[in-house]
Amino acid sequence: MFELVLGEGWDEYFLKLDSSQQERIWKRIQKLKDLLSTRHLKHGLPFFVLETGQYRICYEENLNIRKIRFAGTHKQYEKWYKNIVS
């Protein structure tokens, strides 16, 4: 079981979503406590991606701690990704 930590600024895009979308994504974030593995964002970057329909959740993993770094739509995810890569 993993401990979830919310990273600084993780909700920048999340808060722009309507409440029903936020609820759906939040439930999925809570499942990260028990989920064994997800897709690695890109080799060389310390992030993993969980896809929920058109939404993305990105997090870092260190031992038994998962730090949420992003939650939002795919389009918002692309913006966020470009900011961390550059």
C-alpha positions as CSV (number, residue, x, y, z in Angstrom):
1,M,0.0,0.0,0.0
2,F,1.3,3.5,-0.9
3,E,1.0,6.7,0.9
4,L,-0.3,9.6,-1.2
5,V,1.2,13.1,-1.0
6,L,-0.1,16.1,-3.0
7,G,2.7,18.0,-4.7
8,E,2.9,21.7,-4.9
9,G,0.7,23.0,-7.7
10,W,-0.7,19.6,-8.6
11,D,-4.3,21.0,-8.7
12,E,-3.6,24.0,-11.0
13,Y,-5.6,22.3,-13.8
14,F,-7.7,20.1,-11.6
15,L,-9.5,23.1,-10.0
16,K,-10.6,24.3,-13.5
17,L,-12.7,21.1,-14.0
18,D,-16.3,20.9,-13.0
19,S,-17.2,19.1,-9.7
20,S,-18.4,15.9,-11.3
21,Q,-15.1,15.5,-13.2
22,Q,-13.1,16.4,-10.1
23,E,-15.0,13.7,-8.1
24,R,-14.2,11.1,-10.8
25,I,-10.5,12.0,-10.9
26,W,-10.2,12.2,-7.1
27,K,-11.6,8.6,-6.8
28,R,-9.0,7.5,-9.3
29,I,-6.3,9.3,-7.3
30,Q,-7.4,7.4,-4.2
31,K,-7.0,4.1,-6.0
32,L,-3.3,4.9,-6.5
33,K,-2.9,3.8,-2.9
34,D,-3.4,0.2,-4.0
35,L,-2.6,0.2,-7.7
36,L,0.6,-1.8,-8.3
37,S,1.9,-0.2,-11.5
38,T,1.1,2.3,-14.3
39,R,2.8,3.6,-17.4
40,H,6.1,5.4,-17.1
41,L,5.8,8.8,-18.7
42,K,9.2,8.8,-20.5
43,H,12.5,7.2,-19.7
44,G,14.7,9.7,-18.0
45,L,11.8,11.5,-16.3
46,P,10.7,10.3,-12.8
47,F,7.0,10.4,-13.6
48,F,4.3,7.8,-14.1
49,V,0.9,8.4,-15.8
50,L,-2.5,7.0,-14.9
51,E,-5.1,7.5,-17.7
52,T,-8.8,7.8,-16.8
53,G,-10.7,8.4,-20.0
54,Q,-9.6,11.7,-21.4
55,Y,-8.0,12.7,-18.0
56,R,-4.4,12.1,-16.9
57,I,-2.9,11.8,-13.4
58,C,0.9,12.1,-13.1
59,Y,2.9,11.2,-10.1
60,E,6.3,10.4,-8.8
61,E,7.1,7.3,-6.9
62,N,9.7,6.8,-4.2
63,L,9.6,3.6,-2.1
64,N,6.1,3.5,-0.7
65,I,5.2,7.2,-1.4
66,R,3.4,8.5,-4.4
67,K,3.5,12.2,-4.9
68,I,0.7,13.6,-7.2
69,R,2.1,16.2,-9.5
70,F,-0.7,16.7,-12.0
71,A,-4.4,15.9,-12.6
72,G,-6.4,17.3,-15.5
73,T,-7.5,16.7,-19.1
74,H,-5.2,15.4,-21.9
75,K,-4.9,18.9,-23.4
76,Q,-3.9,20.3,-20.0
77,Y,-1.5,17.4,-19.6
78,E,0.3,18.3,-22.8
79,K,0.8,21.9,-21.5
80,W,2.1,20.7,-18.2
81,Y,4.4,18.2,-19.8
82,K,5.9,20.9,-22.1
83,N,6.6,23.0,-19.0
84,I,8.4,20.3,-17.1
85,V,10.5,19.2,-20.1
86,S,11.7,22.7,-21.0
